[in-house]
Structure formats: structure tokens, C-alpha cells
């Protein structure tokens, strides 16, 4: 069960500790790695939340996955989570850490959803245009593919949504036909 308050508190503690030890960038890279592992492997996430698997087995598996890819500070943090029985919140804590890091650095996340995958040069072009429109800070572009959009794109940033998809246009046309202002209602 998601617990954003708990994740934010653990992430804040890790941010503070990593800033104190001048390892904020290293731990940020570690959290991006953990986030990518959790997104790529549903089995890993299932392992983290499983009540059947004992804590020592979980710790061994997590250390095998992360041993050469994360710093000592992150390894110690993960061991603390396993000891406290909070390993199931690792993915959420990683996301909260990345969010807090972005707030510190003034980085805004923009999500672009398209019907088909876009090229890297198009991503860079869009990111440059969005960076030019922002007064301060930088922008991190996250792309998603949703074939239900049929065409066009959906852009999400700063709690705003720009929907320029074919699906949206078709839904608007469907609503117009359902209302049909030209037929008098009885």
C-alpha cells in the first residue's frame, strides 16, 4: 500500500545525510538506478513487497542486484530499510528522493506521451523548446508511449495538461454528435 508521507520522510533523511557527506549526486544516481530496476522488473518489486520471503533473503537478493551499482551510503540505507521492514517502500522512497532532488536543483519534470516512440533528436528538440519557455531552472523530459492516443501527443507539466491527441479530438466529435444541437429536443 503506497505511503507517500513515509516515503517523503525517508527520502528527506537520505537527502540530508547525502548533502552532509557531499554525496548528493552519487546517491541521486543510485536512486535513478533503483527506480529503473523497479520499473524494468516487476519480479523485483514483487520480491520487495512479499511477506513470505524472509528479510535476510531479501537483503541478499537486493545486495546481489545492487552490489556494484550503488554507493556505500545507499547500500547502508537499503540495509536500514530491510532491518526496519520497509523494503517494500524502496521504489516509492526512490521516487520521493528524486522529486526532492529536483526541487533542490530547480529541475521540473515534463511528461510527453505519444502514440509511437519518438527519436532522441526530437526529444532533445522538445526539451530545448520547453527549456526556452521556462524562466528559471531546467527541464527533465520523460517520455511515454500510449498507442490509444492514435496520434498527436499529451504534455504534462506543473500540474497542467496539453492534450493534442487524435483520441481527444475523436472524443470531442463524439460528444458533439451526442448533443446534436440541430435536432430539436422534445
C-alpha positions, 0 to 999 in steps of 0.5 A: 500500500503506497505511503507517500508521507513515509516515503517523503520522510525517508527520502528527506533523511537520505537527502540530508545525510547525502548533502552532509557527506557531499554525496548528493549526486552519487546517491541521486544516481543510485536512486535513478538506478533503483527506480529503473530496476523497479520499473524494468522488473516487476519480479523485483518489486514483487520480491520487495513487497512479499511477506513470505520471503524472509528479510535476510533473503531479501537483503541478499537478493537486493545486495546481489542486484545492487552490489556494484551499482550503488554507493556505500551510503545507499547500500547502508540505507537499503540495509536500514530499510530491510532491518526496519521492514520497509523494503517494500517502500524502496521504489516509492522512497526512490521516487520521493528522493528524486522529486526532492532532488529536483526541487533542490536543483530547480529541475521540473519534470515534463511528461510527453506521451505519444502514440509511437516512440519518438527519436532522441533528436526530437526529444532533445528538440522538445526539451530545448523548446520547453527549456526556452519557455521556462524562466528559471531552472531546467527541464527533465523530459520523460517520455511515454508511449500510449498507442490509444492516443492514435496520434498527436501527443499529451504534455504534462507539466506543473500540474497542467495538461496539453492534450493534442491527441487524435483520441481527444479530438475523436472524443470531442466529435463524439460528444458533439454528435451526442448533443446534436444541437440541430435536432430539436429536443422534445 
